[in-house]
Amino acid sequence: MKRILFLTQWFYPELSFKGLPFTKELSKLGYEAQVLTGFPNYPGGKVYDGYKIKLFQREIIDGISVFRVPLYPSHDNKPLNRIANYISFALSASFLGFLGIKRPDLIYAYHPPATIGLPALFLHLLYRVPFVYDIQDLWPDTLPATGMVNNRAAIWLVKKWCQLIYSQAAKIVVLSPGFKEILTRRGVPENKIEVIYNWCHEEHLQAVVRNEALGKELGMADRFNIVFAGTMGKAQALSAVLDAARLLFDKLPKIQFVFVGGGIDVERLKKIKDAQGLKNVRFLPHQPMSEIGEILGLADVLLVHLKDDPLFKITIPGKTQAYMAAGRPILIGVRGDAAALVEKAGAGIACTPEDPLDIALAVERLYNLSREKLDRMGQNGRSFYKQELSLYVGVRRFEKIFASLIK
């Protein structure tokens, strides 16, 4: 049986869709998956109940061997804390990780953060086995785009580090054609890069139906609900969506914008809502994955929105796949690859990000569609997800790469 080492800073019980479901699916295909990860603390930055930071910890989760090494728990908006979180895991995984794992035939490294390249490179040299580098965020581009780092020297160093890791990886997997195009322009051989679209947490989105009792409880009954579910930070630029809500408030009072989740921008957005008296805006707290499906089922339209930054033209936010799997129409406020994917699937319509008027016009257009057309959009998205984006499809594309590299 061929053995794959999963190298990832985040793993179950943290919500990592390329974590436990991925390893279990590979086990079904005859691989032995072992995981090297940290102590769970994402996204709150506090170690989960039942865990305590120590030198190492071994676990078996659903038959998967997991070896945890220490890190500095943090996920706030302070760059130094975030850097300490990333570097501490990279060092622990490099210099302690080999104590708890068996020699792998292949290493799979999940990026971000870019510091994951350190243990990937160290273990690659130690065991003399290839590694596959799965890029979910394009560094250093994402650092200034999210406001995390703006220092030119630091960005230059990260760029050089990434180039080193790319040169050593046997294969690089990216989430969109745009990522591949950028990396190719930066000198990575085109035949070294594979595009594999992400999947989502499917187990919670299999049968999304309207729960009318829950709708009344949450204030979503008898409204046309535009739902945004997920992290609310600088990258999401949701103040533009609040401006769109203000434009629609008097004209179409039945339309309601519902924001579900947490993030560093939530309190600021709530203050804007209160200051402008936006009665057509509702905030709901972060929901566990086991319950989010029911809330998505109350949506008439699901919203994806990112700031109008060149980086996000090549990004496909993970909620895009989740929304398709949920079978609801999508309003995609992201330029480039994400909008192209939604439109290719016939799953929704696009609007200009950070343009309140265009967002409002797109919402009005969806509001005026018949229920039959809205339902068809949702069904189109769900069908496209099953055929092109699902866990089943994605893992088998990865398996072809792994099989080609293992001797």
N, C-alpha and C positions, 0 to 999 in steps of 0.2 A: 504493500500500500504506500503510495507516494504521500509525503508529508509536506504541508504548506504552513509556514509561519505567518500568521496575521499580525502585522505590526501597526498598531493604531493607538493613539492617545485616548480615544473614547470607545467604550464598549459597554455592553449590557451590564447593569440596568440603565445606563445612560442611553438616550435615544440616538442610536447610530444605525441607520438603515443598512449600511454595509458592514454590519457587525454580526450579531448572532444569527439572523435569518440567512445571511450569506454563507457563514461557516456550516450551518446545518444542511443547506442545500448542496454544498460541495461534498459533505459527508455522504449524502445520498448517491453521489456520483463516484464514490469509491476513494475519496481523498481523506487523509487524516489531517484535520485542521487543529493547530494549537495557536493560542493567542498570547501576545505580549502587550500589556496595556498598563494604564495607571489606575489609581483608586478613583472611583466615580465621584465627580464633583460638578459636572456640566449639566445644565447651564447656570445654576445658582452660585457656583464658586464655593460651595460648602460640601464637605464629604458626606455622602449619603448615610442615612441611618443603617446600622449594622456593619459599617466599615470604619476602620481606624488606620491612619497613616502609620505604616511600619516598614521594616526593611524589605519585606516581600510577603506575598500571600498567594497560595495556590487554591484554585477552585475548579470544580467540574460543574459546568452549566449546560444542562440538556445534552450531556455527553461530550461537550467540548472542553478541552483542557485550557484553563486560563491562568496565566501567571502575571500578577500585579506587582509593580515596582513603585516606589514613592515619587511624589511630585508636590509642588507648591500649589495648593488648591486656590484658584482664583478665576473669575470670569467677569470682572467689572470693566469700567471704561478707563481705567488707569493703565497707560501703556507699560509702565514698569512692572506692575503686578501681572499683566498678561504675558510679558516676556519671561518673567520668573516662572510662570506656570509652564510655558513651552520648553524653556531650556532645562528646567529641573527634570522633566520627564525624559527629554532627549538624553541627558547624561545618565539617568538611572537605567534607562532601557539599554544604553550602550554598555555600561560597566557592571550592571547587575543582571541584565536580562538573560545572558547565556547560562546563568546558574540554574535557571528553572525550566529550560526548554531542551528538547532533543534536537539533534542535528536535522535541519530541514533539507528538503530537496529544492525548495523555492521559497523566496520571501516575497510577501505582498505587503507593500507599505501604503498606508492611507494618508494622503496630504490634503488638508492642512493639519497642523502647521508645517512650515517649511523645515523646521527643526527636526521633523521626523526623519529627514534625510541622514542625520548623523548616525542613529542606530542602524538604519538601513544599510548605510555604507560600511559601518563597523562590522556588522554581522555578515554582510556579503563577503568582506575580506577574510573574516575569521573562518567561515565555513566554506568559502569558495563556491558559493552557489549564486545563481542569478536572482535579481529582484525586479519585481514589477512595481512601478510607481504610479499610483492612481491619484491624479490631480483634480481636486474639487474646487480649489481657489487658485487663481493665477497670481503668484507672488513674484516680484514685490508689488505688482500693480494694485492689488487689493488693499495694501497698507495705507496709502494716501487717500484712496477712494472711500474707505470707511472711517478716515480720520484717526487711525491708530498711530501711524508714524508718518511724519513729513520731512524728517531730516534727510537731506540728499545723500550724505555719506553712508548713513545706515541703509538707505534704499539701494545704493550701489553695491554695498557688501552683500545684501540679501540676493541681489540679482546675480552676482558672481557665484554665490553659494548654490543657487538653483541651477546655474549652468553646469557646475561640477556634478551635481546629483544627476541631472539629465544625461550627462555623458557616461555615467557609470551604470545607469539603469539598463536592463536588457530590453524592456518594453515600457512605454509610457501610455497610460490610459487616460483619456480626457472625456469630459461630459458633453462636449458640443463640437461641431465642425469649426466654430470660431476659435476655440482653444487650439485646435490642431493647426489652423492657419497661422496663428500668432507664433506658436512654438517653431513651426517650420521656418518662418521669417527670421527667427532668432537663432537659426542654425541647427536645430534638431532634425536629423534625417526623417523625411516623411514616412518611410517604411518602418520607423521605430514607434510611431504613434498610432494608436487605435482609438476610435470614437465608440464609446459604449454609453448610451443614455442611462441616466439613473432610474431606479425604480423607487418605490415608496414603502411605507409601513402598511402593507396590504391587509394584514390580519384585522385591522381596525376599520377598513373601508370597503368590506366585501358587500354589504347589504345596507346601503345608506337610504333610509326611508324617512318620511316626515313623521316626527313624534309631536302630534298637535298639543298634547299636554305639556311637553317640555317647551314648546313654542310659547304657550301662554305664560309659563313660569319665567321665561327669559325675556319676555316683552317682545317676542318676534312673531306673534300671531297676527294675522290680518295685515301684514306689511309686506312690501316687496323688498326683501333683504339682500343687500350687497355685503357679503361677509369676507373679511380679511382675517385669516387665522395664522398666527405665528409670531416671530420676533418682530418687535417694533423698535428699530434703532435708526441711526443716521442713514444707513444704506437704503432703508425702505422709503424715506422721504414722504411720510404720510400726511404732513401738514397740507400738501397739495390736494390730497383726497378730502380733507376737511374743508378746504376752500371750495371744492366741487360740491360738497354736501350743502354748503351755504348757498351756492347758486341755485340748487334744486329745492331748497327748503319751502319756499312759498309756491313755486310752480307745481311741484309734484310731491305733496306732503306724505303720500303713502310710501314713498321710497325711504328706506332706512339703511344707514351704514353701520355695520356691526363689526367691531374690532375685538378679536379674541386672542389673548396671550399676554406676554410680558415683554420686557426689554427696557433699555435705558431711556427711551423716548416717551414711554407711556405717560408719565406724569406731565410732561410738557404738553402733550397732545390733549390730555384731559383739561388742562388749564385753558387751552385755545377753545375747546368745546364750550366750557362754561362761560368764558369771556364773550363769546359770540352767540351764546344762547342757542346752540344747535340741538334742538330737540329731536332731530332726525339722525342723531349719532348716539350709539350705545357702546360702552366698553364692558367686556366680560373678562374675568380673570383667566389665567392660564389653566388649561384643562388637560387632564391626563389623556394619553393616546387612546385609552380604552373608551373614552367618552366623546372625543372630538368628532367621531364619525356622525353621531346623532346631531351635533350642532351644524356640521356641514350639510346634513340632510335637510335642515331648515332653511338653507340658503336658496334664493332664486338665482343668484349669480355669485360666483366666487372670484375674488379680486387678487391679482398678483401685481405688485407695484414695487419698482426700484427707482432710485434717483437716476436722472438723465446723465449718466456717466459713460464714456466710451467702453470702460471695462465691462459694463453690464450688457453691452450688445452681444457679447459672446458667452454670457452666463445664462444658464437655465435654472432658475430657482427651484429647489426641491418641491415646493408646494405646487408647482405646475403639474408634476406627475401625480401628486396626491389628489389634486382637484379633478384631474381626468379620471382617476380610479373611482372617485366619489360619484361621478356621473352627473355633474352639474355644469351649466354653462360657465365659461371663464371670460372675465374681462382682464386682458393682459396689458398692463402698463409697463412694458419692458421692450426696448428696441431689439431688433436683431434676431438671434437664434431662438429665443423663447417665443417671441411672437410668431415666427415662421413655423415652429412646431405646432402651436395651437391652431393656427390657420390651416396648416397641412392636414390636421386631424379633423377639421370642421367642428372644433369644440368650443369656439367662441369668437370674440372680436378683439382687436387691438385698439389701444388709445395711446396718445403721446404722454410719456411719463413727465410728471411735474408740470403738467399743463391743465389747470383746474377746469377751464372751459371745455377742452377736448374730452377730459374725463367725464364731465357732466353730460356732454352730448352723447357719448358712448353709452352711459347709463340710461339716458332717456331712450336711446334707440333700442336697447335691450328690453326696457320696460314696455315699449310699444309692440314688441313681438308677441305672437300668440303663444299660449302655453305649449301647443304642439311643436312649434319651432324651437322653443327653449328646451323642451324635452329631447328633441332630436339632437341638438348640440351636445347635451349631456351624454346621450347614448353614443354619439360619435366619439367623444373623448374616451369613454370607457372601453369601447371596442378597440380604438387605436392603442390604448394603454396595454390591453391584454396581448395584442399582436406584436407590438414593437418595443414596449418599455417595461414589461413585467419582470419580476424577480426570476421567474422561470427562464425567460428569454435572455436576460442579462447575464445570469450565472453561466449559462451555456456558452455565451460569447467569451466570458472570462476563461472558462474551462479549455476552450480551444487554444487560447494564448498560453495558459499554464502547461498544457500537454506538449506544446511545441517547444517549450524551454526546458522541461525536465528530461534529463538524460537517463 
